Amino acid sequence: MGPTFGASTSQQQRETQRLERERERLEKERLEREEQNQLSEEQREEIKEAFMLFDLDKDQKIDYHELKVAMKALGFDLPKAEILSILQTHGSPSEPTNPNTPHHPRLLLPFNQFQTVMTQRILARDPRDEILRAFELFDEGGKGKINLNDLRRVARELGEGLEEEELAAMIDEFDLDGDGAINREEFLGICLQ
C-alpha cells in the first residue's frame, strides 16, 4: 500500500501543477483580451491588416523579416536585437519542410502573439510622441514650425479641397505667439485639448 500511496500523492501533485498551469494560462489570456479591448476598433483592424499584409506566405505566422516590416508599418521601428527578443519570447520554431534534410528552425510569430505584442506596445505609447511624429509629417524640412505652405501641401496630399482662407484661418486660430506658424508646443496644445 505504501508505493501506491506515494504514486497517488505524486500523481496528485502533477495534477495540481497541471491545473495551476492551466489557470495561469487562462488568466493570461483573460488579461490579453482586456488589453485588446482597450484599443479602438480601428487600432485592432490596423494590427490585423499589418499582419495579413506582411504574412507573405499566408501561413498565419510571420518570421523575423515579416515581423520587422509589419511593426514598422504600425510605427515601431525596432533594432534587430529587440525584434529577435520578441520572437524568442513569443515565437515558436518552424516545422521542417522536408523531413529528409537537416532542419534549422526559424522562430515564427503566430497572429495571436503578434496581436498581444502590438496591443501592449500601442497601449504603452506616449501620446505626446505620437503627436510629435505627426507634427514632423507636417513640418517639411524640420523647421520646427508648420507654416501655410506646409498646411497647403498636406491638404493637397490628403485630397482635401480647402480654400486658402480656410488654411490661413487654421494657422491664425492656433498661432499663439503670432509668428504666422504653429510650433511644436502649439501643435501639442491643439491635439491634447
Disulfide bonds with the S-S distance in Angstrom:
none
